[in-house]
Amino acid sequence: MKQILIKTNRLTKQYGAITAVNQLDLEVFGGEIYGFLGPNGSGKTTTIRMLAGLLEPTSGEAFICGYNINREPARAKALIAYVPDHPRVYGKLTAREFLALMADLYRMPPEYARDQAERLLTLFELSERADELLEGFSHGMRQKVVVAAALLHRPRVLLMDEPTVGLDPRSARLLKDVLQELARQGEAIFLSTHILEIAERMCHRVGILKEGRLIAQGSPEELRQQAGRAGGSLEDIFLELTGGAEDAELIRSLGEEGVS
């Protein structure tokens, strides 16, 4: 039986009169890569920050490996790693020092932490610059350092917000391979992305969010069946469900003959 590693129960976040996330019910299993899709402003990042314990919900609950993220934050956060869309690093640290800091925060055994850090630096092709200050790294290189730091303590749950932003094609492919291997080992990966091709090729299931509500969920093939679009792409289904098809019609109308 599959183990539920991420679960939300009517999870809601309001900002005054605006409801960013509206009674969200989710279950993500170990061994699963779950893609979280939606237009800008649909509530994806807000959801991920609530799952990570960085944002307190207005109502509802979120659980990581059975632990309530708000009532048992220490237990839950020990089992997760969070990769934001904009990597935040300490510029005056080197990449190796940054990984050592993360290992200390997670109270990893020093020798294991050093070995794990070296493996990750090698994997992400950072070894040659591991002793340079992070302030001199490009966005893509900082992203790789943050991903390496997230994997350092072998989390059960990996929360990723647009993880391929800034990565070159080789690094993006490497990240894809790493995530698939982690899923094979039983971890749960929850990621948001605007690149629907990535979601279609990599994710076991996807959820589509619109105006804070989950409007569709399933494997890409299941979503095709639900939408009655056998053979259609995930992009086609996404646009149909989120109103993008109407935008396409407006774009086509721009080419129509106007008033002379």
C-alpha positions in Angstrom: 0.0 0.0 0.0 1.3 3.4 -0.9 2.3 5.7 1.9 0.8 9.2 1.9 3.7 11.7 2.5 1.9 14.9 1.8 -1.7 15.5 2.7 -3.9 18.7 3.0 -7.3 19.0 4.4 -9.4 22.0 3.3 -6.2 24.0 3.3 -7.0 27.7 2.9 -5.1 31.0 2.8 -6.8 34.4 2.7 -5.3 37.9 2.4 -8.1 40.1 3.4 -10.9 39.7 0.9 -8.6 37.7 -1.5 -8.6 33.9 -1.2 -5.3 32.7 -2.5 -5.8 29.0 -1.8 -9.4 27.7 -1.3 -10.1 24.5 0.7 -7.4 22.5 -1.0 -7.5 18.7 -0.5 -4.4 16.8 -1.7 -2.7 13.5 -1.2 0.8 12.8 -2.6 2.4 9.4 -2.2 5.9 8.2 -1.6 7.5 7.3 -4.9 5.5 9.9 -6.8 6.4 13.1 -8.7 3.4 15.4 -8.4 3.3 18.3 -10.7 1.4 21.4 -9.5 0.2 23.6 -12.4 -1.7 26.8 -12.7 -1.6 30.3 -14.2 0.2 33.1 -12.5 -1.5 34.1 -9.3 -3.4 30.8 -9.0 -1.9 30.0 -5.5 0.9 27.5 -6.4 3.7 29.3 -4.4 1.3 30.0 -1.5 0.5 26.3 -1.3 4.1 25.3 -1.3 5.0 27.8 1.3 2.2 26.5 3.6 3.5 22.9 3.0 7.0 24.0 4.0 5.7 25.7 7.1 6.8 29.1 6.0 3.2 30.5 5.8 0.5 29.8 8.3 -2.9 28.8 6.7 -6.0 30.8 7.5 -7.8 27.5 8.0 -7.4 23.8 7.2 -4.4 21.6 7.8 -1.3 20.3 6.0 0.6 17.1 7.0 4.1 15.9 6.1 4.6 12.2 6.7 1.7 12.3 9.1 3.0 15.3 11.1 0.9 18.5 11.2 3.3 21.1 9.8 1.9 23.8 12.1 1.5 21.8 15.3 4.6 19.6 14.9 6.9 21.8 12.9 10.2 20.4 14.1 9.3 16.8 13.2 7.7 17.8 9.9 10.5 20.1 8.7 13.2 17.5 9.5 11.7 15.4 6.7 11.3 18.0 4.0 13.5 20.2 1.8 12.3 23.3 0.0 13.7 24.8 -3.2 12.2 28.2 -4.0 11.9 29.7 -7.4 14.5 32.4 -6.6 17.5 30.8 -4.9 18.6 32.5 -1.7 22.1 31.9 -0.6 24.7 33.6 1.7 26.9 35.4 -0.8 29.9 35.5 1.5 30.0 31.7 1.9 31.5 29.4 -0.6 29.5 26.5 -2.0 31.2 24.0 0.2 30.7 26.2 3.3 27.0 26.6 2.4 26.5 22.9 2.3 28.4 22.5 5.6 26.0 25.1 7.1 23.0 23.2 5.9 24.4 19.9 7.3 24.9 21.5 10.7 21.3 22.8 10.7 20.0 19.3 10.1 22.5 17.9 12.7 24.0 15.5 10.2 27.0 13.4 11.3 30.1 15.4 10.2 31.8 12.7 8.2 28.7 11.6 6.4 27.8 15.2 5.7 31.2 15.9 4.1 31.0 12.7 1.9 27.5 13.5 0.9 28.4 17.1 0.1 31.3 16.1 -2.1 29.1 13.6 -4.0 26.5 16.3 -4.7 29.2 18.9 -5.7 30.5 16.4 -8.2 27.1 15.4 -9.5 26.1 19.0 -10.2 29.5 19.9 -11.7 30.3 22.4 -8.9 33.5 20.8 -7.5 35.9 23.1 -9.4 34.2 26.2 -8.0 33.2 24.8 -4.6 35.6 27.1 -2.7 34.5 30.3 -4.5 32.1 32.8 -2.9 28.5 32.3 -3.9 28.0 36.0 -4.7 30.0 35.4 -7.9 27.8 32.5 -9.0 25.2 32.9 -11.8 21.5 32.3 -11.1 21.8 28.8 -12.6 24.8 27.9 -10.5 23.1 29.2 -7.3 20.1 27.1 -8.2 22.3 24.0 -8.4 23.8 24.8 -5.0 20.4 25.2 -3.5 19.2 21.9 -5.0 22.4 20.2 -3.7 21.7 21.6 -0.2 18.1 20.4 -0.4 19.2 16.8 -1.1 22.0 16.8 1.5 20.0 15.3 4.3 18.0 12.9 2.2 14.5 14.4 2.8 11.4 12.2 2.5 9.5 15.1 0.9 11.0 17.5 -1.7 9.0 20.8 -2.3 10.2 22.6 -5.5 8.9 25.8 -6.9 9.9 26.2 -10.6 13.1 24.2 -10.1 14.4 24.4 -13.7 14.3 28.2 -13.9 17.8 29.4 -14.8 19.2 25.9 -15.5 20.8 25.1 -18.8 19.5 22.1 -20.8 22.1 19.7 -19.4 21.5 20.7 -15.8 17.7 20.6 -16.3 18.1 17.0 -17.7 20.3 16.1 -14.8 17.8 17.4 -12.3 15.0 15.4 -14.0 17.1 12.2 -13.7 17.9 12.9 -10.0 14.2 13.5 -9.2 13.1 10.3 -11.0 15.7 8.3 -9.1 14.6 9.8 -5.7 11.0 8.9 -6.6 12.1 5.3 -7.3 13.7 5.3 -3.9 10.3 6.2 -2.3 10.5 9.9 -1.8 7.7 12.3 -2.7 8.5 15.2 -5.0 6.0 18.1 -5.2 6.9 20.6 -7.9 5.3 23.6 -9.6 6.3 24.4 -13.1 5.1 26.5 -16.0 6.9 24.2 -18.4 4.1 21.8 -19.3 6.4 19.5 -21.3 8.4 18.8 -18.1 5.2 18.0 -16.2 4.0 15.7 -19.0 7.2 13.8 -19.3 8.2 13.6 -15.7 5.2 13.7 -13.4 3.2 10.6 -12.4 0.2 12.9 -11.6 -0.5 16.5 -12.0 -3.0 18.9 -10.3 -4.3 22.0 -12.0 -5.0 25.0 -9.8 -7.2 27.9 -10.9 -8.0 30.9 -8.6 -7.0 28.9 -5.6 -9.1 25.8 -6.3 -8.0 22.4 -7.6 -10.0 22.0 -10.8 -8.4 18.8 -12.1 -6.1 16.0 -11.0 -4.7 12.8 -12.4 -2.1 11.3 -14.6 -1.6 13.1 -18.0 -3.5 10.2 -19.6 -6.3 10.4 -17.0 -6.6 14.1 -17.7 -6.9 13.5 -21.4 -9.7 11.0 -20.8 -11.5 13.4 -18.4 -11.2 16.2 -21.0 -12.2 13.9 -23.9 -9.0 14.8 -25.7 -7.4 11.5 -26.5 -4.0 12.1 -28.0 -4.0 15.8 -26.9 -1.1 17.3 -25.1 -1.1 18.4 -21.5 -0.8 22.0 -22.7 -4.0 21.7 -24.7 -5.8 20.4 -21.6 -4.3 23.0 -19.4 -5.4 25.8 -21.7 -8.9 24.5 -22.0 -9.3 24.2 -18.3 -7.8 27.5 -17.3 -9.2 29.7 -20.0 -6.2 29.8 -22.3 -8.3 28.6 -25.2 -10.2 31.8 -25.0 -6.9 33.7 -25.2 -5.9 31.8 -28.3 -9.2 32.8 -29.9 -8.5 36.5 -29.1 -5.0 36.2 -30.5 -6.4 34.7 -33.8 -8.9 37.6 -33.9 -6.0 40.0 -34.0 -5.2 38.8 -37.6 -8.8 39.5 -38.7 -9.5 42.4 -41.0 -10.2 45.5 -39.0 -12.2 48.6 -39.7 -10.8 50.5 -42.7 
